[in-house]
Amino acid sequence: MTEFPVEPYRIKSIERIRKVSRSDRERLIKEARFNIFKIRAEDIYIDFLTDSGTSAMSDSQWAGLLTGDESYAGCRNYFHFEETARSITGFKYIIPVHQGRAAEHMMFSTLIKPGDKIPSNNHFDTTRANIEYCGAEAADLVIAEGKSPSVDHPFKGNIDTDILEDFIKVNGPENIPFGMLTITNNSGGGQPVSLENIKKTSEILRGHGIPFILDACRYAENCYFIKQREKGQSNRSVKDIAREVFSYADGCTMSAKKDGLANIGGFIGTNDNGLHEKVTNAMILVEGFRTYGGLAGRDLEAVARGLEEALDEDYLAHRVNQIKSFGDLLIDAGIPIVTPTGGHAVFVDATALLPEFPREHYPGWALSVALYREGGIRGCEIGGIVFGKKGKDGREVYPPLELVRLAVPRRVYTESHFRYAASTFKKIAENKSVVRGLKIAYEPKYLRHFTVEFDEL
């Protein structure tokens, strides 16, 4: 029997949720053209769509909202925010933005020219889209173990440093404006990156004069895995490990909607005065003045307090073990998942669960539709729709993995919710005919999963 970790907090406020009838779910998913993003949140029973901005804020964060200074320039909350982020990252310049994709857009549009190549372990959806929007190519160089859901490896998010070296030689440093690592590696199952791999990546990139940028939205969870799994790190604090991680980078993009435990917010961190000046000037057009970056003063305060709370090791131990326990429930129900579990989500291996299901009928997305239809649960496909694309011949090119991500909001759900989700998956596994193939009826050019529409086969 799976043992669940005990929460290091108690619940002081609740939000009512309801499970609409199966007949209503059938109607609603059809009206949404089989796109789970288009279903109203009030019609979702358990929402595992994302862990971004969906956390429950603490009493301290809520209290901080009441101290919001809404001055247009130089509000006091900005300076608390800046001081907190700088104490963690060590970066000279901390530039607030309203969320991670804004940080990506501001940084990438400043640094990238058409034809550039950007290596990473795995770029996530908005990162890839922002790179491609600038006319560059996003290259995924994760280690081989990171491409296999069932292989056991403590740091499956690592970049393959030998392939990175070859990538630089083939493309030339002059065509690589920066290299990246996503920590933890969301696209590959929320898998962590080792401190050794981060340091080696930094040495390679800096050795070629290439800046090193971290996608740091789940850095605290990654640093906790380093403490737990990497030799010689167990006696260090997570914050101390984080400071070393950031010391190897030249900058970062950060969505504070993850390891900032806030509902909105993010920042760019950099030591580059030239980049700071260019981003600051450009962001006034789209995000706002330098000291608020599209955020209210109260939101800056919530982020500042959340960044500190996310480094609490009791919280991190519960967070990581809650995900592991959820994964164990699914395994006990006969559901194949990416192992070992990562820090923010359980990733169901749709290919292993539905081995006869054609890729051209989008098994991961079809499974997410069945999950809502059968249980009122919303997950997110990480496969043929999110990362597939049209080849030069017009045919669909599919990514290596076909997953359904069950991203767990922080400090929100309890053990019974996870048991219900596992039982719903078990019912689907016992009657796979409820998973029906799909055909694309409409898709946009970028980030198609947000607005794509289907016909059900």
C-alpha positions in Angstrom: 0.0 0.0 0.0 1.3 3.4 -1.0 2.3 5.7 1.9 1.6 9.4 1.5 3.8 12.0 3.1 2.2 14.2 5.8 1.7 17.8 4.8 3.9 20.4 6.6 1.0 22.8 6.7 -2.7 22.9 7.7 -5.6 24.1 5.5 -7.3 27.4 6.6 -9.5 28.1 3.5 -11.3 25.9 1.0 -12.6 26.2 -2.5 -15.6 24.2 -3.6 -15.3 21.9 -6.6 -17.9 19.8 -8.2 -18.0 16.8 -10.5 -20.5 17.3 -13.4 -22.3 14.3 -14.7 -20.7 12.0 -17.3 -23.4 13.1 -19.9 -22.5 16.7 -19.3 -18.8 16.0 -19.6 -19.5 14.2 -22.9 -21.4 17.3 -24.1 -18.8 19.8 -22.8 -15.8 18.0 -24.4 -17.6 18.0 -27.8 -18.5 21.7 -27.5 -14.8 22.4 -26.7 -13.9 20.5 -30.0 -12.0 18.0 -27.9 -9.5 20.6 -26.6 -9.2 20.4 -22.8 -7.9 24.0 -22.7 -11.4 25.2 -23.8 -13.3 23.7 -20.9 -14.4 26.0 -18.1 -12.5 25.5 -14.9 -15.8 25.2 -13.0 -16.6 22.1 -15.1 -13.3 20.4 -14.0 -13.3 18.2 -10.9 -9.5 17.7 -10.5 -7.3 20.0 -12.5 -3.8 18.7 -13.4 -3.5 20.8 -16.5 -0.5 22.8 -15.1 1.3 23.6 -11.9 1.9 27.1 -13.2 0.2 29.8 -11.2 -2.2 27.3 -9.6 -0.5 27.0 -6.2 -2.3 27.8 -3.0 -0.6 30.9 -1.5 0.3 31.0 2.2 -1.1 33.2 4.9 2.1 35.2 4.7 1.7 35.7 1.0 -2.0 36.8 1.4 -0.9 39.2 4.2 1.7 40.5 1.9 -0.9 41.5 -0.7 -2.3 44.0 1.8 1.1 45.7 1.9 1.1 46.4 -1.8 2.6 49.8 -2.8 0.9 50.6 -6.1 3.2 53.5 -7.0 4.0 53.4 -10.7 7.8 53.7 -10.2 10.0 52.5 -7.4 7.3 50.8 -5.2 8.7 49.4 -2.0 7.6 45.8 -2.9 9.9 45.8 -5.9 12.9 46.3 -3.7 11.9 43.4 -1.4 11.4 41.3 -4.6 14.7 42.4 -6.0 16.6 41.7 -2.8 15.0 38.2 -2.4 15.7 37.1 -6.0 19.2 38.5 -5.9 19.9 36.7 -2.6 19.0 33.4 -4.2 20.5 33.8 -7.7 23.4 36.2 -7.1 22.5 38.0 -10.4 23.3 41.8 -10.4 20.1 42.7 -12.3 16.7 41.4 -11.5 14.0 42.5 -14.0 10.4 41.7 -13.1 8.0 40.5 -15.8 4.4 39.2 -15.5 5.3 35.5 -16.2 8.0 33.2 -17.7 7.1 33.5 -21.4 7.4 37.3 -21.1 10.9 36.8 -19.8 11.7 34.5 -22.7 10.3 36.9 -25.3 12.1 39.9 -23.9 15.5 38.1 -23.6 15.2 36.1 -26.9 14.1 39.0 -29.0 17.1 40.9 -27.7 19.7 38.2 -28.3 18.6 36.1 -31.2 19.0 36.7 -34.9 17.3 34.6 -37.7 19.2 31.3 -38.4 20.6 31.0 -34.9 20.7 27.6 -33.1 19.8 27.3 -29.4 20.8 24.1 -27.6 19.2 22.8 -24.4 18.4 19.6 -22.6 14.8 20.0 -23.7 13.0 23.3 -24.6 9.5 23.5 -23.3 6.6 24.8 -25.4 6.7 28.6 -24.9 10.5 28.5 -24.9 10.6 26.7 -28.2 7.9 28.9 -29.7 9.6 32.1 -28.6 12.9 30.9 -30.2 11.2 29.9 -33.4 9.3 33.2 -33.5 12.7 34.9 -33.7 13.6 32.8 -36.7 16.0 30.5 -34.8 16.1 26.7 -34.2 15.6 25.1 -30.7 17.7 21.9 -30.4 17.1 19.3 -27.7 20.2 17.5 -26.6 19.0 15.5 -23.5 20.9 12.3 -22.6 19.7 9.0 -24.1 18.2 7.9 -20.7 16.0 11.0 -20.8 14.3 9.7 -23.9 13.3 6.4 -22.3 10.3 6.6 -19.8 11.2 3.3 -18.1 15.0 3.7 -17.7 16.1 4.4 -14.1 18.6 7.3 -13.8 18.8 9.9 -11.0 19.3 12.8 -13.4 17.4 12.1 -16.6 17.2 15.8 -17.3 21.0 16.1 -18.0 22.1 17.4 -21.3 24.5 15.2 -23.3 27.7 17.2 -23.1 29.5 15.3 -25.8 26.7 16.0 -28.2 26.7 19.7 -27.1 30.4 19.9 -27.9 29.7 18.5 -31.4 26.7 20.8 -31.8 28.9 23.8 -31.2 31.6 22.6 -33.6 29.1 21.9 -36.4 27.1 25.1 -36.1 29.8 27.5 -34.9 29.8 29.6 -31.7 29.0 32.7 -33.7 25.6 31.1 -34.6 24.8 30.2 -31.0 23.8 33.4 -29.0 23.4 31.3 -25.8 22.8 27.8 -24.6 20.2 26.7 -22.1 19.2 24.2 -19.5 15.7 23.7 -18.2 15.7 22.8 -14.5 13.8 20.6 -13.9 13.4 19.3 -17.4 9.7 19.6 -17.9 9.3 18.1 -21.4 11.2 14.9 -20.4 9.1 14.1 -17.3 10.0 16.8 -14.8 13.5 15.2 -14.5 16.3 16.9 -12.6 19.7 18.0 -13.8 22.7 17.3 -11.8 25.1 19.9 -10.4 27.9 18.2 -12.2 26.1 18.5 -15.5 25.2 22.1 -14.9 28.9 22.9 -14.2 30.1 21.0 -17.2 27.6 22.7 -19.5 28.8 26.0 -18.2 32.4 25.2 -18.8 31.7 24.1 -22.4 29.6 27.1 -23.3 31.8 29.6 -21.6 34.9 28.0 -23.2 33.4 28.9 -26.6 32.4 32.4 -25.5 28.7 31.4 -25.4 26.4 32.8 -22.6 24.7 30.2 -20.5 21.0 30.8 -19.6 18.9 28.8 -17.1 15.2 28.2 -17.5 14.9 28.3 -13.7 11.1 28.1 -13.0 11.5 24.9 -11.0 15.0 25.4 -9.7 14.2 24.8 -6.0 12.8 21.3 -6.8 15.9 20.6 -9.0 18.2 21.7 -6.1 16.3 19.4 -3.7 16.9 16.5 -6.0 20.6 17.4 -6.1 20.7 17.4 -2.3 19.0 14.0 -2.2 20.6 12.2 -5.1 24.0 13.6 -5.9 27.2 12.5 -4.1 28.6 15.0 -1.7 25.5 17.3 -1.6 23.4 15.8 1.2 24.8 18.1 4.0 24.2 21.3 2.1 21.1 23.5 2.3 19.0 23.8 -0.8 19.6 27.5 -0.9 23.3 27.0 -0.9 23.1 24.5 -3.7 20.9 27.0 -5.6 23.5 29.8 -5.2 26.1 27.5 -6.8 23.8 26.4 -9.6 23.1 30.1 -10.5 26.8 30.9 -10.2 27.5 28.8 -13.3 25.0 30.7 -15.4 25.1 34.2 -17.1 21.4 34.7 -16.7 18.0 33.1 -16.2 14.4 33.3 -17.2 12.1 32.6 -14.3 8.4 31.9 -14.0 7.5 32.6 -10.4 4.2 30.8 -11.0 6.1 27.6 -10.2 8.9 27.8 -7.6 7.8 31.3 -6.6 4.5 29.8 -5.3 2.6 32.8 -6.8 -0.4 33.1 -9.1 1.4 35.5 -11.4 4.9 36.9 -11.9 8.5 36.1 -13.0 11.8 37.8 -13.7 14.9 37.9 -15.9 18.2 37.6 -14.0 21.5 38.7 -15.6 24.9 40.1 -14.9 25.2 41.6 -18.4 24.8 45.4 -18.3 24.2 45.6 -22.0 21.4 43.0 -22.0 19.9 44.7 -18.9 19.8 48.0 -20.7 18.3 46.6 -23.9 15.6 44.6 -22.1 14.7 47.5 -19.8 14.2 49.8 -22.7 12.2 47.3 -24.7 10.0 46.1 -21.9 8.6 49.6 -21.3 6.7 49.1 -24.6 5.1 45.8 -23.7 5.5 44.9 -20.0 5.8 48.2 -18.1 8.3 50.3 -16.2 11.5 48.7 -14.9 10.3 48.4 -11.3 6.9 46.7 -11.9 7.2 44.8 -15.2 3.5 44.2 -15.7 2.8 43.4 -12.0 1.0 45.1 -9.3 3.0 45.9 -6.2 1.0 43.4 -4.2 2.0 40.6 -6.7 5.7 41.5 -6.4 5.3 41.1 -2.6 3.6 37.7 -3.0 6.4 36.5 -5.3 9.1 37.8 -2.9 7.6 35.8 0.0 6.9 32.8 -2.2 10.5 32.6 -3.4 11.6 32.2 0.2 8.9 29.7 1.1 9.8 27.5 -1.9 13.2 26.9 -0.4 11.8 25.5 2.8 13.1 21.9 2.9 10.1 20.5 4.8 7.9 21.9 2.0 10.2 20.5 -0.7 10.4 17.0 0.9 6.6 16.9 1.0 6.3 18.2 -2.6 8.6 15.7 -4.1 7.3 12.8 -2.1 3.7 13.7 -2.9 4.5 13.3 -6.6 6.3 10.0 -6.0 3.3 8.7 -4.0 0.9 9.7 -6.8 3.2 7.9 -9.2 3.2 4.8 -7.1 -0.6 4.8 -7.0 -0.7 4.8 -10.8 1.9 2.1 -11.0 -0.1 0.0 -8.6 -3.1 0.5 -10.9 -1.1 -0.9 -13.9 -0.5 2.5 -15.5 3.0 3.0 -17.1 4.6 6.3 -16.1 8.0 8.0 -16.6 10.3 6.8 -13.8 11.7 7.9 -11.5 9.0 10.6 -10.9 10.1 14.2 -11.1 9.3 17.2 -9.0 6.1 18.7 -10.2 4.1 16.1 -12.2 3.5 12.5 -13.0 3.9 11.7 -16.7 1.8 8.8 -18.0 3.4 7.0 -21.0 0.6 6.9 -23.5 2.6 4.8 -26.0 3.1 2.0 -23.4 -0.5 2.2 -22.2 -1.9 2.2 -25.8 0.7 0.3 -27.9 -1.7 -0.3 -30.8 -2.9 3.3 -31.0 -1.7 5.0 -34.2 0.5 8.1 -33.6 -1.5 9.9 -36.4 -4.6 9.7 -34.2 -2.7 11.4 -31.3 -2.9 8.9 -28.5 -1.7 11.2 -25.7 -4.3 13.8 -26.5 -7.0 11.2 -27.0 -6.1 9.8 -23.5 -6.4 13.3 -22.0 -9.9 13.6 -23.6 -10.9 10.2 -22.1 -9.6 11.2 -18.7 -12.0 14.2 -18.7 -14.9 12.2 -20.1 -14.5 9.4 -17.7 -13.5 11.2 -14.5 -13.8 15.0 -14.9 -10.0 15.2 -14.6 -7.9 17.6 -16.8 -4.3 16.7 -17.7 -2.1 17.9 -20.5 -0.7 16.0 -23.5 3.1 16.3 -23.9 3.5 14.6 -27.3 2.3 14.8 -30.8 0.2 17.9 -30.5 2.4 20.0 -28.2 5.7 19.1 -29.8 4.8 17.6 -33.2 5.2 19.7 -36.3 4.8 19.6 -40.1 7.8 18.4 -42.0 9.0 19.9 -45.4 6.8 17.3 -47.2 3.8 18.5 -45.2 3.6 15.3 -43.1 3.4 15.3 -39.4 6.7 14.7 -37.5 6.2 13.2 -34.1 8.4 13.7 -31.0 10.1 10.7 -29.4 7.7 10.6 -26.3 3.9 10.5 -26.2 3.0 11.5 -22.6 0.1 12.8 -20.6 1.4 15.2 -17.9 -0.5 15.3 -14.6 0.9 18.5 -13.2 0.1 18.9 -9.5 -0.7 22.4 -8.1 1.4 23.1 -5.0 -0.4 22.8 -1.6 -3.8 22.2 -3.3 -4.9 18.6 -3.5 -5.0 15.8 -0.9 -4.5 12.0 -0.9 -8.1 11.3 -1.8 -7.8 13.3 -5.0 -4.8 11.3 -6.1 -6.6 8.0 -5.3 -9.6 9.1 -7.3 -7.3 10.0 -10.3 -5.6 6.6 -10.1 -8.9 4.8 -10.0 -10.1 6.7 -13.1 -7.0 5.7 -15.0 -7.5 2.1 -13.9 -11.0 2.1 -15.4 -9.6 3.5 -18.7 -6.9 0.9 -18.8 -9.5 -1.9 -18.3 -11.6 -0.5 -21.1 -9.3 1.1 -23.7 -12.1 1.5 -26.2 -13.1 4.7 -24.4 -9.9 6.3 -25.8 -10.9 7.4 -29.3 -8.7 8.7 -32.1 -8.7 12.3 -33.2 -8.1 14.2 -36.4 -7.1 17.9 -36.5 -9.8 20.2 -37.8 -8.0 23.5 -37.1 -4.6 24.5 -35.8 -2.6 27.8 -35.5 1.0 28.3 -36.5 2.4 28.6 -32.9 1.6 26.8 -29.7 -1.3 24.9 -31.4 -2.3 23.0 -28.3 -3.9 26.0 -26.7 -6.4 26.5 -29.6 -6.3 23.4 -31.7 -9.7 21.8 -32.6 -10.4 18.1 -33.5 -12.9 15.8 -35.0 -13.3 12.5 -33.1 -12.9 9.4 -35.2 
